Amino acid sequence: MRKFLTDVKTLAKDEDGVVSFEYVIVAACIVGAVAVAFGTGAAGPIAASLSSAITAIAAKVTAAIAAT
């Protein structure tokens, strides 16, 4: 725990550390946006669109195979 606190203090004083911390914040925002877009389960809007598109494609392929 002491090493962690020392690392945090060093990060706060280091100019490059601030940039690194900003990247962490940006990465967290991206993860949040992806979670909102895809949802945490199979119920997100993009997941639902992909699922319905795949179902439609599968139905057309099945119909094309049955027609031959």
PyMOL Python script that loads the backbone (N, CA, C, O; Angstrom):
from pymol import cmd

cmd.read_pdbstr("""\
ATOM      1  N   MET A   1       0.834  -1.187   0.000  1.00  0.00           N
ATOM      2  CA  MET A   1       0.000   0.000   0.000  1.00  0.00           C
ATOM      3  C   MET A   1       0.878   1.249   0.000  1.00  0.00           C
ATOM      4  O   MET A   1       0.544   2.242  -0.647  1.00  0.00           O
ATOM      5  N   ARG A   2       1.996   1.205   0.721  1.00  0.00           N
ATOM      6  CA  ARG A   2       2.880   2.356   0.799  1.00  0.00           C
ATOM      7  C   ARG A   2       3.481   2.666  -0.568  1.00  0.00           C
ATOM      8  O   ARG A   2       3.616   3.828  -0.952  1.00  0.00           O
ATOM      9  N   LYS A   3       3.845   1.598  -1.305  1.00  0.00           N
ATOM     10  CA  LYS A   3       4.404   1.792  -2.647  1.00  0.00           C
ATOM     11  C   LYS A   3       3.364   2.426  -3.569  1.00  0.00           C
ATOM     12  O   LYS A   3       3.699   3.277  -4.393  1.00  0.00           O
ATOM     13  N   PHE A   4       2.124   2.019  -3.434  1.00  0.00           N
ATOM     14  CA  PHE A   4       1.055   2.595  -4.244  1.00  0.00           C
ATOM     15  C   PHE A   4       0.926   4.088  -3.983  1.00  0.00           C
ATOM     16  O   PHE A   4       0.826   4.876  -4.924  1.00  0.00           O
ATOM     17  N   LEU A   5       0.928   4.484  -2.712  1.00  0.00           N
ATOM     18  CA  LEU A   5       0.819   5.904  -2.374  1.00  0.00           C
ATOM     19  C   LEU A   5       2.016   6.683  -2.889  1.00  0.00           C
ATOM     20  O   LEU A   5       1.870   7.811  -3.360  1.00  0.00           O
ATOM     21  N   THR A   6       3.196   6.089  -2.804  1.00  0.00           N
ATOM     22  CA  THR A   6       4.392   6.740  -3.336  1.00  0.00           C
ATOM     23  C   THR A   6       4.274   6.915  -4.849  1.00  0.00           C
ATOM     24  O   THR A   6       4.622   7.966  -5.388  1.00  0.00           O
ATOM     25  N   ASP A   7       3.786   5.888  -5.525  1.00  0.00           N
ATOM     26  CA  ASP A   7       3.608   5.970  -6.970  1.00  0.00           C
ATOM     27  C   ASP A   7       2.582   7.041  -7.349  1.00  0.00           C
ATOM     28  O   ASP A   7       2.770   7.761  -8.330  1.00  0.00           O
ATOM     29  N   VAL A   8       1.515   7.145  -6.586  1.00  0.00           N
ATOM     30  CA  VAL A   8       0.495   8.161  -6.860  1.00  0.00           C
ATOM     31  C   VAL A   8       1.071   9.560  -6.659  1.00  0.00           C
ATOM     32  O   VAL A   8       0.800  10.459  -7.455  1.00  0.00           O
ATOM     33  N   LYS A   9       1.862   9.753  -5.607  1.00  0.00           N
ATOM     34  CA  LYS A   9       2.483  11.062  -5.370  1.00  0.00           C
ATOM     35  C   LYS A   9       3.452  11.401  -6.495  1.00  0.00           C
ATOM     36  O   LYS A   9       3.493  12.541  -6.957  1.00  0.00           O
ATOM     37  N   THR A  10       4.232  10.415  -6.939  1.00  0.00           N
ATOM     38  CA  THR A  10       5.165  10.635  -8.043  1.00  0.00           C
ATOM     39  C   THR A  10       4.402  10.962  -9.321  1.00  0.00           C
ATOM     40  O   THR A  10       4.817  11.834 -10.084  1.00  0.00           O
ATOM     41  N   LEU A  11       3.313  10.283  -9.554  1.00  0.00           N
ATOM     42  CA  LEU A  11       2.491  10.525 -10.730  1.00  0.00           C
ATOM     43  C   LEU A  11       1.917  11.937 -10.723  1.00  0.00           C
ATOM     44  O   LEU A  11       1.833  12.588 -11.764  1.00  0.00           O
ATOM     45  N   ALA A  12       1.524  12.400  -9.542  1.00  0.00           N
ATOM     46  CA  ALA A  12       0.955  13.746  -9.429  1.00  0.00           C
ATOM     47  C   ALA A  12       1.989  14.829  -9.703  1.00  0.00           C
ATOM     48  O   ALA A  12       1.645  15.886 -10.231  1.00  0.00           O
ATOM     49  N   LYS A  13       3.244  14.587  -9.357  1.00  0.00           N
ATOM     50  CA  LYS A  13       4.292  15.589  -9.537  1.00  0.00           C
ATOM     51  C   LYS A  13       4.875  15.570 -10.945  1.00  0.00           C
ATOM     52  O   LYS A  13       5.384  16.586 -11.420  1.00  0.00           O
ATOM     53  N   ASP A  14       4.806  14.438 -11.607  1.00  0.00           N
ATOM     54  CA  ASP A  14       5.434  14.269 -12.915  1.00  0.00           C
ATOM     55  C   ASP A  14       4.521  14.819 -14.004  1.00  0.00           C
ATOM     56  O   ASP A  14       3.340  14.477 -14.059  1.00  0.00           O
ATOM     57  N   GLU A  15       5.065  15.670 -14.869  1.00  0.00           N
ATOM     58  CA  GLU A  15       4.289  16.228 -15.976  1.00  0.00           C
ATOM     59  C   GLU A  15       3.822  15.134 -16.929  1.00  0.00           C
ATOM     60  O   GLU A  15       2.692  15.186 -17.414  1.00  0.00           O
ATOM     61  N   ASP A  16       4.665  14.150 -17.205  1.00  0.00           N
ATOM     62  CA  ASP A  16       4.275  13.053 -18.071  1.00  0.00           C
ATOM     63  C   ASP A  16       3.192  12.202 -17.417  1.00  0.00           C
ATOM     64  O   ASP A  16       2.363  11.605 -18.103  1.00  0.00           O
ATOM     65  N   GLY A  17       3.204  12.151 -16.100  1.00  0.00           N
ATOM     66  CA  GLY A  17       2.188  11.396 -15.379  1.00  0.00           C
ATOM     67  C   GLY A  17       0.808  11.975 -15.558  1.00  0.00           C
ATOM     68  O   GLY A  17      -0.179  11.242 -15.615  1.00  0.00           O
ATOM     69  N   VAL A  18       0.735  13.288 -15.648  1.00  0.00           N
ATOM     70  CA  VAL A  18      -0.558  13.928 -15.861  1.00  0.00           C
ATOM     71  C   VAL A  18      -1.114  13.509 -17.221  1.00  0.00           C
ATOM     72  O   VAL A  18      -2.304  13.222 -17.351  1.00  0.00           O
ATOM     73  N   VAL A  19      -0.263  13.477 -18.210  1.00  0.00           N
ATOM     74  CA  VAL A  19      -0.704  13.036 -19.531  1.00  0.00           C
ATOM     75  C   VAL A  19      -1.172  11.586 -19.465  1.00  0.00           C
ATOM     76  O   VAL A  19      -2.195  11.239 -20.055  1.00  0.00           O
ATOM     77  N   SER A  20      -0.438  10.742 -18.757  1.00  0.00           N
ATOM     78  CA  SER A  20      -0.835   9.346 -18.608  1.00  0.00           C
ATOM     79  C   SER A  20      -2.188   9.239 -17.922  1.00  0.00           C
ATOM     80  O   SER A  20      -3.030   8.430 -18.313  1.00  0.00           O
ATOM     81  N   PHE A  21      -2.391  10.056 -16.901  1.00  0.00           N
ATOM     82  CA  PHE A  21      -3.665  10.044 -16.183  1.00  0.00           C
ATOM     83  C   PHE A  21      -4.794  10.490 -17.102  1.00  0.00           C
ATOM     84  O   PHE A  21      -5.901   9.958 -17.018  1.00  0.00           O
ATOM     85  N   GLU A  22      -4.537  11.446 -17.968  1.00  0.00           N
ATOM     86  CA  GLU A  22      -5.554  11.878 -18.922  1.00  0.00           C
ATOM     87  C   GLU A  22      -5.914  10.751 -19.882  1.00  0.00           C
ATOM     88  O   GLU A  22      -7.078  10.593 -20.249  1.00  0.00           O
ATOM     89  N   TYR A  23      -4.921   9.971 -20.288  1.00  0.00           N
ATOM     90  CA  TYR A  23      -5.212   8.822 -21.143  1.00  0.00           C
ATOM     91  C   TYR A  23      -6.090   7.804 -20.418  1.00  0.00           C
ATOM     92  O   TYR A  23      -6.956   7.182 -21.033  1.00  0.00           O
ATOM     93  N   VAL A  24      -5.873   7.635 -19.138  1.00  0.00           N
ATOM     94  CA  VAL A  24      -6.706   6.715 -18.359  1.00  0.00           C
ATOM     95  C   VAL A  24      -8.144   7.213 -18.333  1.00  0.00           C
ATOM     96  O   VAL A  24      -9.076   6.419 -18.461  1.00  0.00           O
ATOM     97  N   ILE A  25      -8.330   8.507 -18.170  1.00  0.00           N
ATOM     98  CA  ILE A  25      -9.679   9.076 -18.151  1.00  0.00           C
ATOM     99  C   ILE A  25     -10.347   8.900 -19.515  1.00  0.00           C
ATOM    100  O   ILE A  25     -11.519   8.530 -19.588  1.00  0.00           O
ATOM    101  N   VAL A  26      -9.613   9.162 -20.586  1.00  0.00           N
ATOM    102  CA  VAL A  26     -10.163   8.986 -21.934  1.00  0.00           C
ATOM    103  C   VAL A  26     -10.531   7.525 -22.174  1.00  0.00           C
ATOM    104  O   VAL A  26     -11.589   7.234 -22.732  1.00  0.00           O
ATOM    105  N   ALA A  27      -9.666   6.610 -21.758  1.00  0.00           N
ATOM    106  CA  ALA A  27      -9.950   5.183 -21.928  1.00  0.00           C
ATOM    107  C   ALA A  27     -11.208   4.782 -21.155  1.00  0.00           C
ATOM    108  O   ALA A  27     -12.017   3.998 -21.652  1.00  0.00           O
ATOM    109  N   ALA A  28     -11.374   5.309 -19.955  1.00  0.00           N
ATOM    110  CA  ALA A  28     -12.573   5.003 -19.164  1.00  0.00           C
ATOM    111  C   ALA A  28     -13.833   5.532 -19.856  1.00  0.00           C
ATOM    112  O   ALA A  28     -14.877   4.880 -19.836  1.00  0.00           O
ATOM    113  N   CYS A  29     -13.731   6.702 -20.460  1.00  0.00           N
ATOM    114  CA  CYS A  29     -14.873   7.259 -21.197  1.00  0.00           C
ATOM    115  C   CYS A  29     -15.209   6.401 -22.418  1.00  0.00           C
ATOM    116  O   CYS A  29     -16.382   6.194 -22.730  1.00  0.00           O
ATOM    117  N   ILE A  30     -14.193   5.911 -23.100  1.00  0.00           N
ATOM    118  CA  ILE A  30     -14.426   5.051 -24.260  1.00  0.00           C
ATOM    119  C   ILE A  30     -15.083   3.752 -23.835  1.00  0.00           C
ATOM    120  O   ILE A  30     -16.009   3.278 -24.493  1.00  0.00           O
ATOM    121  N   VAL A  31     -14.616   3.177 -22.746  1.00  0.00           N
ATOM    122  CA  VAL A  31     -15.223   1.944 -22.235  1.00  0.00           C
ATOM    123  C   VAL A  31     -16.683   2.194 -21.872  1.00  0.00           C
ATOM    124  O   VAL A  31     -17.549   1.365 -22.154  1.00  0.00           O
ATOM    125  N   GLY A  32     -16.951   3.324 -21.255  1.00  0.00           N
ATOM    126  CA  GLY A  32     -18.334   3.666 -20.911  1.00  0.00           C
ATOM    127  C   GLY A  32     -19.209   3.826 -22.142  1.00  0.00           C
ATOM    128  O   GLY A  32     -20.347   3.356 -22.160  1.00  0.00           O
ATOM    129  N   ALA A  33     -18.689   4.487 -23.173  1.00  0.00           N
ATOM    130  CA  ALA A  33     -19.458   4.681 -24.402  1.00  0.00           C
ATOM    131  C   ALA A  33     -19.737   3.353 -25.095  1.00  0.00           C
ATOM    132  O   ALA A  33     -20.834   3.140 -25.612  1.00  0.00           O
ATOM    133  N   VAL A  34     -18.758   2.469 -25.109  1.00  0.00           N
ATOM    134  CA  VAL A  34     -18.959   1.150 -25.719  1.00  0.00           C
ATOM    135  C   VAL A  34     -19.984   0.353 -24.924  1.00  0.00           C
ATOM    136  O   VAL A  34     -20.820  -0.342 -25.503  1.00  0.00           O
ATOM    137  N   ALA A  35     -19.923   0.452 -23.610  1.00  0.00           N
ATOM    138  CA  ALA A  35     -20.898  -0.262 -22.768  1.00  0.00           C
ATOM    139  C   ALA A  35     -22.306   0.253 -23.019  1.00  0.00           C
ATOM    140  O   ALA A  35     -23.258  -0.528 -23.035  1.00  0.00           O
ATOM    141  N   VAL A  36     -22.448   1.559 -23.215  1.00  0.00           N
ATOM    142  CA  VAL A  36     -23.772   2.121 -23.496  1.00  0.00           C
ATOM    143  C   VAL A  36     -24.246   1.678 -24.875  1.00  0.00           C
ATOM    144  O   VAL A  36     -25.412   1.324 -25.048  1.00  0.00           O
ATOM    145  N   ALA A  37     -23.348   1.698 -25.856  1.00  0.00           N
ATOM    146  CA  ALA A  37     -23.737   1.346 -27.221  1.00  0.00           C
ATOM    147  C   ALA A  37     -24.102  -0.127 -27.358  1.00  0.00           C
ATOM    148  O   ALA A  37     -25.116  -0.463 -27.969  1.00  0.00           O
ATOM    149  N   PHE A  38     -23.285  -0.999 -26.795  1.00  0.00           N
ATOM    150  CA  PHE A  38     -23.525  -2.428 -26.936  1.00  0.00           C
ATOM    151  C   PHE A  38     -24.365  -2.993 -25.806  1.00  0.00           C
ATOM    152  O   PHE A  38     -24.938  -4.074 -25.946  1.00  0.00           O
ATOM    153  N   GLY A  39     -24.449  -2.291 -24.697  1.00  0.00           N
ATOM    154  CA  GLY A  39     -25.176  -2.800 -23.550  1.00  0.00           C
ATOM    155  C   GLY A  39     -24.314  -3.757 -22.763  1.00  0.00           C
ATOM    156  O   GLY A  39     -23.305  -4.255 -23.263  1.00  0.00           O
ATOM    157  N   THR A  40     -24.709  -4.010 -21.538  1.00  0.00           N
ATOM    158  CA  THR A  40     -23.932  -4.916 -20.709  1.00  0.00           C
ATOM    159  C   THR A  40     -24.347  -6.359 -20.922  1.00  0.00           C
ATOM    160  O   THR A  40     -23.653  -7.279 -20.488  1.00  0.00           O
ATOM    161  N   GLY A  41     -25.456  -6.559 -21.577  1.00  0.00           N
ATOM    162  CA  GLY A  41     -25.912  -7.907 -21.908  1.00  0.00           C
ATOM    163  C   GLY A  41     -26.162  -7.975 -23.396  1.00  0.00           C
ATOM    164  O   GLY A  41     -25.457  -7.339 -24.178  1.00  0.00           O
ATOM    165  N   ALA A  42     -27.150  -8.734 -23.787  1.00  0.00           N
ATOM    166  CA  ALA A  42     -27.479  -8.854 -25.207  1.00  0.00           C
ATOM    167  C   ALA A  42     -28.615  -7.908 -25.580  1.00  0.00           C
ATOM    168  O   ALA A  42     -29.286  -8.127 -26.589  1.00  0.00           O
ATOM    169  N   ALA A  43     -28.843  -6.866 -24.792  1.00  0.00           N
ATOM    170  CA  ALA A  43     -29.991  -6.002 -25.012  1.00  0.00           C
ATOM    171  C   ALA A  43     -29.613  -4.605 -25.484  1.00  0.00           C
ATOM    172  O   ALA A  43     -30.484  -3.739 -25.568  1.00  0.00           O
ATOM    173  N   GLY A  44     -28.353  -4.358 -25.792  1.00  0.00           N
ATOM    174  CA  GLY A  44     -27.946  -3.041 -26.261  1.00  0.00           C
ATOM    175  C   GLY A  44     -28.468  -2.772 -27.662  1.00  0.00           C
ATOM    176  O   GLY A  44     -28.790  -3.714 -28.385  1.00  0.00           O
ATOM    177  N   PRO A  45     -28.559  -1.504 -28.064  1.00  0.00           N
ATOM    178  CA  PRO A  45     -29.115  -1.183 -29.374  1.00  0.00           C
ATOM    179  C   PRO A  45     -28.294  -1.725 -30.541  1.00  0.00           C
ATOM    180  O   PRO A  45     -28.866  -2.194 -31.524  1.00  0.00           O
ATOM    181  N   ILE A  46     -26.980  -1.672 -30.454  1.00  0.00           N
ATOM    182  CA  ILE A  46     -26.162  -2.206 -31.539  1.00  0.00           C
ATOM    183  C   ILE A  46     -26.249  -3.725 -31.566  1.00  0.00           C
ATOM    184  O   ILE A  46     -26.318  -4.323 -32.640  1.00  0.00           O
ATOM    185  N   ALA A  47     -26.246  -4.348 -30.403  1.00  0.00           N
ATOM    186  CA  ALA A  47     -26.368  -5.807 -30.335  1.00  0.00           C
ATOM    187  C   ALA A  47     -27.703  -6.258 -30.915  1.00  0.00           C
ATOM    188  O   ALA A  47     -27.766  -7.269 -31.615  1.00  0.00           O
ATOM    189  N   ALA A  48     -28.766  -5.520 -30.629  1.00  0.00           N
ATOM    190  CA  ALA A  48     -30.083  -5.877 -31.162  1.00  0.00           C
ATOM    191  C   ALA A  48     -30.117  -5.717 -32.680  1.00  0.00           C
ATOM    192  O   ALA A  48     -30.694  -6.553 -33.376  1.00  0.00           O
ATOM    193  N   SER A  49     -29.503  -4.647 -33.200  1.00  0.00           N
ATOM    194  CA  SER A  49     -29.461  -4.435 -34.649  1.00  0.00           C
ATOM    195  C   SER A  49     -28.665  -5.534 -35.341  1.00  0.00           C
ATOM    196  O   SER A  49     -29.086  -6.063 -36.370  1.00  0.00           O
ATOM    197  N   LEU A  50     -27.513  -5.871 -34.768  1.00  0.00           N
ATOM    198  CA  LEU A  50     -26.705  -6.944 -35.353  1.00  0.00           C
ATOM    199  C   LEU A  50     -27.440  -8.273 -35.327  1.00  0.00           C
ATOM    200  O   LEU A  50     -27.382  -9.041 -36.288  1.00  0.00           O
ATOM    201  N   SER A  51     -28.117  -8.537 -34.247  1.00  0.00           N
ATOM    202  CA  SER A  51     -28.845  -9.800 -34.120  1.00  0.00           C
ATOM    203  C   SER A  51     -29.963  -9.890 -35.151  1.00  0.00           C
ATOM    204  O   SER A  51     -30.147 -10.936 -35.773  1.00  0.00           O
ATOM    205  N   SER A  52     -30.717  -8.799 -35.340  1.00  0.00           N
ATOM    206  CA  SER A  52     -31.806  -8.835 -36.321  1.00  0.00           C
ATOM    207  C   SER A  52     -31.258  -8.915 -37.745  1.00  0.00           C
ATOM    208  O   SER A  52     -31.865  -9.562 -38.599  1.00  0.00           O
ATOM    209  N   ALA A  53     -30.131  -8.274 -38.015  1.00  0.00           N
ATOM    210  CA  ALA A  53     -29.528  -8.354 -39.346  1.00  0.00           C
ATOM    211  C   ALA A  53     -29.057  -9.772 -39.644  1.00  0.00           C
ATOM    212  O   ALA A  53     -29.270 -10.280 -40.745  1.00  0.00           O
ATOM    213  N   ILE A  54     -28.426 -10.404 -38.681  1.00  0.00           N
ATOM    214  CA  ILE A  54     -27.955 -11.781 -38.871  1.00  0.00           C
ATOM    215  C   ILE A  54     -29.131 -12.728 -39.060  1.00  0.00           C
ATOM    216  O   ILE A  54     -29.058 -13.651 -39.870  1.00  0.00           O
ATOM    217  N   THR A  55     -30.206 -12.511 -38.325  1.00  0.00           N
ATOM    218  CA  THR A  55     -31.400 -13.342 -38.468  1.00  0.00           C
ATOM    219  C   THR A  55     -32.001 -13.178 -39.856  1.00  0.00           C
ATOM    220  O   THR A  55     -32.418 -14.159 -40.471  1.00  0.00           O
ATOM    221  N   ALA A  56     -32.050 -11.938 -40.357  1.00  0.00           N
ATOM    222  CA  ALA A  56     -32.595 -11.688 -41.693  1.00  0.00           C
ATOM    223  C   ALA A  56     -31.727 -12.337 -42.767  1.00  0.00           C
ATOM    224  O   ALA A  56     -32.250 -12.925 -43.713  1.00  0.00           O
ATOM    225  N   ILE A  57     -30.415 -12.235 -42.631  1.00  0.00           N
ATOM    226  CA  ILE A  57     -29.508 -12.854 -43.598  1.00  0.00           C
ATOM    227  C   ILE A  57     -29.661 -14.370 -43.577  1.00  0.00           C
ATOM    228  O   ILE A  57     -29.710 -15.008 -44.629  1.00  0.00           O
ATOM    229  N   ALA A  58     -29.736 -14.939 -42.393  1.00  0.00           N
ATOM    230  CA  ALA A  58     -29.889 -16.394 -42.277  1.00  0.00           C
ATOM    231  C   ALA A  58     -31.196 -16.856 -42.911  1.00  0.00           C
ATOM    232  O   ALA A  58     -31.236 -17.907 -43.552  1.00  0.00           O
ATOM    233  N   ALA A  59     -32.255 -16.086 -42.738  1.00  0.00           N
ATOM    234  CA  ALA A  59     -33.545 -16.457 -43.333  1.00  0.00           C
ATOM    235  C   ALA A  59     -33.466 -16.415 -44.859  1.00  0.00           C
ATOM    236  O   ALA A  59     -34.012 -17.291 -45.529  1.00  0.00           O
ATOM    237  N   LYS A  60     -32.796 -15.409 -45.409  1.00  0.00           N
ATOM    238  CA  LYS A  60     -32.678 -15.308 -46.868  1.00  0.00           C
ATOM    239  C   LYS A  60     -31.792 -16.421 -47.428  1.00  0.00           C
ATOM    240  O   LYS A  60     -32.076 -16.952 -48.502  1.00  0.00           O
ATOM    241  N   VAL A  61     -30.732 -16.775 -46.720  1.00  0.00           N
ATOM    242  CA  VAL A  61     -29.882 -17.865 -47.165  1.00  0.00           C
ATOM    243  C   VAL A  61     -30.644 -19.177 -47.144  1.00  0.00           C
ATOM    244  O   VAL A  61     -30.536 -19.979 -48.072  1.00  0.00           O
ATOM    245  N   THR A  62     -31.415 -19.396 -46.086  1.00  0.00           N
ATOM    246  CA  THR A  62     -32.212 -20.611 -45.975  1.00  0.00           C
ATOM    247  C   THR A  62     -33.253 -20.669 -47.095  1.00  0.00           C
ATOM    248  O   THR A  62     -33.475 -21.726 -47.685  1.00  0.00           O
ATOM    249  N   ALA A  63     -33.892 -19.528 -47.387  1.00  0.00           N
ATOM    250  CA  ALA A  63     -34.896 -19.488 -48.466  1.00  0.00           C
ATOM    251  C   ALA A  63     -34.238 -19.736 -49.815  1.00  0.00           C
ATOM    252  O   ALA A  63     -34.816 -20.416 -50.663  1.00  0.00           O
ATOM    253  N   ALA A  64     -33.036 -19.197 -50.032  1.00  0.00           N
ATOM    254  CA  ALA A  64     -32.336 -19.396 -51.304  1.00  0.00           C
ATOM    255  C   ALA A  64     -31.931 -20.851 -51.484  1.00  0.00           C
ATOM    256  O   ALA A  64     -31.992 -21.386 -52.591  1.00  0.00           O
ATOM    257  N   ILE A  65     -31.517 -21.490 -50.392  1.00  0.00           N
ATOM    258  CA  ILE A  65     -31.147 -22.902 -50.469  1.00  0.00           C
ATOM    259  C   ILE A  65     -32.369 -23.763 -50.733  1.00  0.00           C
ATOM    260  O   ILE A  65     -32.303 -24.726 -51.497  1.00  0.00           O
ATOM    261  N   ALA A  66     -33.488 -23.416 -50.099  1.00  0.00           N
ATOM    262  CA  ALA A  66     -34.710 -24.192 -50.281  1.00  0.00           C
ATOM    263  C   ALA A  66     -35.266 -24.030 -51.697  1.00  0.00           C
ATOM    264  O   ALA A  66     -35.917 -24.939 -52.211  1.00  0.00           O
ATOM    265  N   ALA A  67     -35.016 -22.880 -52.332  1.00  0.00           N
ATOM    266  CA  ALA A  67     -35.544 -22.612 -53.664  1.00  0.00           C
ATOM    267  C   ALA A  67     -34.779 -23.372 -54.754  1.00  0.00           C
ATOM    268  O   ALA A  67     -35.289 -23.551 -55.860  1.00  0.00           O
ATOM    269  N   THR A  68     -33.565 -23.813 -54.443  1.00  0.00           N
ATOM    270  CA  THR A  68     -32.769 -24.504 -55.476  1.00  0.00           C
ATOM    271  C   THR A  68     -33.027 -25.976 -55.517  1.00  0.00           C
ATOM    272  O   THR A  68     -32.434 -26.685 -56.330  1.00  0.00           O
TER     273      THR A  68
END
""", "prot")
cmd.dss("prot")
cmd.show_as("cartoon", "prot")
cmd.util.cbc("prot")
cmd.orient("prot")
